[in-house]
Amino acid sequence: MALTVPNFMLALSLIAATDLLAAVPRNLADAHGKRIGLRYVEAPLSLSDMDPVYAIVSRAALLDAGVAWLFSAFDDLELPA
């Protein structure tokens, strides 16, 4: 089973109550994981500087200040040619 959720906090709540797993930012796992009974491990893969990262979001999600900030941070990156 796979789920799509609108935010990381809901993802944490769902994985705490199921046998699902999620990839979330480390600072979020640090801040909330132990409190709700979760543990985390590093992803078993390594991303090189050349691995692409794709981010897709709806226009409605861009109304969220945090999502808008994240996308603007991607725009500000200076990528190697």
C-alpha positions as CSV (number, residue, x, y, z in Angstrom):
1,M,0.0,0.0,0.0
2,A,1.2,3.5,-0.7
3,L,-0.3,6.8,0.5
4,T,0.2,10.4,-0.4
5,V,-0.3,12.9,2.4
6,P,-0.4,16.7,2.4
7,N,2.3,17.2,5.0
8,F,5.0,15.5,7.0
9,M,3.2,15.7,10.3
10,L,0.3,13.6,9.0
11,A,2.9,11.2,7.5
12,L,4.5,10.8,11.0
13,S,1.1,10.2,12.6
14,L,0.1,7.6,10.0
15,I,3.4,5.7,10.2
16,A,3.2,5.7,14.0
17,A,-0.2,3.9,13.7
18,T,0.6,1.5,10.8
19,D,3.4,-0.7,9.4
20,L,4.1,1.9,6.7
21,L,7.4,3.8,6.4
22,A,8.2,7.3,5.1
23,A,11.1,9.4,4.0
24,V,11.0,12.7,6.0
25,P,13.5,15.4,6.8
26,R,15.9,14.4,9.6
27,N,15.1,17.5,11.8
28,L,11.4,16.5,11.8
29,A,12.3,12.9,12.8
30,D,14.6,14.3,15.5
31,A,11.9,16.7,16.8
32,H,8.9,14.4,16.8
33,G,9.8,10.8,16.2
34,K,10.7,9.7,19.7
35,R,7.6,11.4,21.2
36,I,5.3,9.3,19.0
37,G,7.3,6.1,19.2
38,L,9.1,6.1,15.9
39,R,12.7,5.4,15.1
40,Y,14.6,6.3,12.0
41,V,17.6,5.1,10.1
42,E,19.6,6.6,7.3
43,A,18.5,5.8,3.8
44,P,20.6,3.0,2.4
45,L,21.7,4.9,-0.7
46,S,24.1,7.7,-1.5
47,L,23.3,10.6,-3.8
48,S,26.1,12.1,-5.7
49,D,26.3,15.7,-6.8
50,M,25.0,14.7,-10.2
51,D,21.9,12.8,-9.1
52,P,18.8,14.7,-10.0
53,V,16.2,15.7,-7.5
54,Y,12.7,16.2,-8.8
55,A,10.1,18.2,-6.9
56,I,6.5,18.3,-8.0
57,V,3.8,20.3,-6.3
58,S,0.3,21.6,-7.0
59,R,-0.4,25.3,-7.4
60,A,-2.6,25.0,-4.3
61,A,0.3,23.6,-2.3
62,L,2.4,26.6,-3.3
63,L,0.1,28.8,-1.3
64,D,1.7,27.3,1.8
65,A,4.6,29.5,2.9
66,G,6.9,26.6,3.7
67,V,6.4,24.9,0.3
68,A,6.8,28.2,-1.5
69,W,10.1,28.8,0.4
70,L,11.4,25.4,-0.5
71,F,10.7,25.9,-4.1
72,S,12.3,29.3,-4.1
73,A,15.4,27.7,-2.4
74,F,15.6,25.3,-5.4
75,D,15.4,28.3,-7.8
76,D,18.3,30.0,-5.9
77,L,20.7,27.0,-6.3
78,E,23.7,27.5,-8.5
79,L,23.9,24.2,-10.4
80,P,27.1,23.1,-12.2
81,A,27.0,23.4,-16.0
